Amino acid sequence: MKKPTPYTISARMYDVISFEWPIYRAGRTAAIDLMALSKGSHVLDIGCGTGLNFALLQRQIGPTGSITGVDSSPQMLEQARRRATSAGWENVTLISADATELDSVDLGDHVPFDAAISTYALSLMAQWQIALDAMIGATRAGGVVAVVDMQKPVGRAELWTPLARLACRLGGSDIDAHPWAAMPTRLDTVQPASVRGGHIQVRVGSVPSV
Ligand SMILES: C[S@@+](CC[C@H](N)C(=O)[O-])C[C@H]1O[C@@H](n2cnc3c(N)ncnc32)[C@H](O)[C@@H]1O
């Protein structure tokens, strides 16, 4: 049996206890603004959780686009499913899978995707490089890949470090993983953004043609 995680135990409470509005919303907004997706884009959301990215993505892609959310927690996916159903989004597909083992997973008809995003999820995965490579591999040349994740706050915000560490520890993420740092070697024109005292790092790049 798999070990319980915060995302299997507290999925129903996640949106309430995750500091979404005061802190973490800013990262997803910055990333999705930089992605600037066209109507009709097909997007892969890795570690999609309860689907907090979906409404922001839907505004850009519209009903002719699609979102394919992948998460290893069926409980988080159940919340994402409820969100999609209550909003009437028929263009959302949810897949229960480990993002570090996507080679053997059927991601559906929209592969290669026009874009892939992962927010606050890669730093939870010991083998995040594999998941990042899978995101890039599933996105078409010229498509967009976005990563939002956490680090210790910097500058004057450094004094919030104990709180940031606690938030990461409670969520099971490694505050020192810095998965975005691997993006410039794998992607073209990586645009950076940094919010909430540097605690939230955003990178959006495009997939090179081979
Ligand atoms: C902090 S939550 C972030 C959820 C969502 N992306 C957001 O921005 O709110 C991290 C999510 O990553 C998922 N996750 C962790 N390890 C994973 C893995 N190896 N494969 C797929 N999902 C994973 C967890 O189940 C959880 O839903």
The ligand as an SDF file (V2000), in Angstrom:
LIG
                    3D

 27 29  0  0  0  0  0  0  0  0999 V2000
    1.3480   21.4410   -3.5720 C   0  0  0  0  0  0  0  0  0  0  0  0
    0.2740   20.5180   -4.5780 S   0  0  0  0  0  0  0  0  0  0  0  0
    0.1130   21.6190   -5.9710 C   0  0  0  0  0  0  0  0  0  0  0  0
   -1.1330   21.3490   -6.7360 C   0  0  0  0  0  0  0  0  0  0  0  0
   -1.4220   22.3270   -7.8760 C   0  0  0  0  0  0  0  0  0  0  0  0
   -0.4390   22.2150   -8.9430 N   0  0  0  0  0  0  0  0  0  0  0  0
   -1.4980   23.7370   -7.3810 C   0  0  0  0  0  0  0  0  0  0  0  0
   -0.7890   24.6010   -7.9040 O   0  0  0  0  0  0  0  0  0  0  0  0
   -2.2980   23.9920   -6.4650 O   0  0  0  0  0  0  0  0  0  0  0  0
    1.3340   19.2680   -5.2380 C   0  0  0  0  0  0  0  0  0  0  0  0
    0.5980   18.2210   -6.0720 C   0  0  0  0  0  0  0  0  0  0  0  0
    1.5780   17.3780   -6.7010 O   0  0  0  0  0  0  0  0  0  0  0  0
    1.0890   16.0550   -6.6590 C   0  0  0  0  0  0  0  0  0  0  0  0
    2.2370   15.1510   -6.8060 N   0  0  0  0  0  0  0  0  0  0  0  0
    3.2570   14.9480   -5.9540 C   0  0  0  0  0  0  0  0  0  0  0  0
    4.1190   14.0470   -6.4400 N   0  0  0  0  0  0  0  0  0  0  0  0
    3.6230   13.6690   -7.6530 C   0  0  0  0  0  0  0  0  0  0  0  0
    4.0640   12.7730   -8.6520 C   0  0  0  0  0  0  0  0  0  0  0  0
    5.2040   12.0690   -8.5150 N   0  0  0  0  0  0  0  0  0  0  0  0
    3.3230   12.6370   -9.7600 N   0  0  0  0  0  0  0  0  0  0  0  0
    2.1640   13.3350   -9.9250 C   0  0  0  0  0  0  0  0  0  0  0  0
    1.6990   14.1980   -9.0090 N   0  0  0  0  0  0  0  0  0  0  0  0
    2.4230   14.3800   -7.8880 C   0  0  0  0  0  0  0  0  0  0  0  0
    0.3940   15.9490   -5.3080 C   0  0  0  0  0  0  0  0  0  0  0  0
   -0.5060   14.8630   -5.2650 O   0  0  0  0  0  0  0  0  0  0  0  0
   -0.2950   17.3050   -5.2320 C   0  0  0  0  0  0  0  0  0  0  0  0
   -1.5830   17.2650   -5.7890 O   0  0  0  0  0  0  0  0  0  0  0  0
  1  2  1  0
  2  3  1  0
  2 10  1  0
  3  4  1  0
  4  5  1  0
  5  6  1  0
  5  7  1  0
  7  8  2  0
  7  9  1  0
 10 11  1  0
 11 12  1  0
 11 26  1  0
 12 13  1  0
 13 14  1  0
 13 24  1  0
 14 15  1  0
 14 23  1  0
 15 16  2  0
 16 17  1  0
 17 18  1  0
 17 23  2  0
 18 19  1  0
 18 20  2  0
 20 21  1  0
 21 22  2  0
 22 23  1  0
 24 25  1  0
 24 26  1  0
 26 27  1  0
M  CHG  2   2   1   9  -1
M  END
$$$$
